Amino acid sequence: MGKAPEKIPEQVLAAYYDTDNDVFLSMASIQTSVRKACASTLIDEQCVNNGLQILAIETYHIFALADLPFHHKDPFDRLILIQSQLEHLKLASADTVFTHYDVNLFWQ
């Protein structure tokens, strides 16, 4: 969870902590978090304690970027978008640019 928990909508936190849900964190998200102190420790703890799964960036994700409209300029956000689409995952994000894509948004 990249933002302070008090800024994350209650329904998103509830879904995150619901053990019936599979929760994934894209490697693209991890890249943007490495600058923050203790990010790797926090991610490791979430993997162990809450079943967080790391979603690897695969070659088919990279190749699919060519067909993704260029509404969003950030390359890591584009990777997260394409992973969400290809893996049929619900995306939790407050980024309003994501609404321009055919993606299942949970946050908006």
Buried (B, 14 or more C-beta within 10 A) or exposed (E): BBEEEEEBEEEBBEBBEEEEEEBBBBBBBBEBEEEEEEBEEBBEEBBEEEEBEEBEBEEEBEEBEEEBEEEBEEEBBBBBBBBBBEEEBBBBBBBEEBEEBEBEBBBE
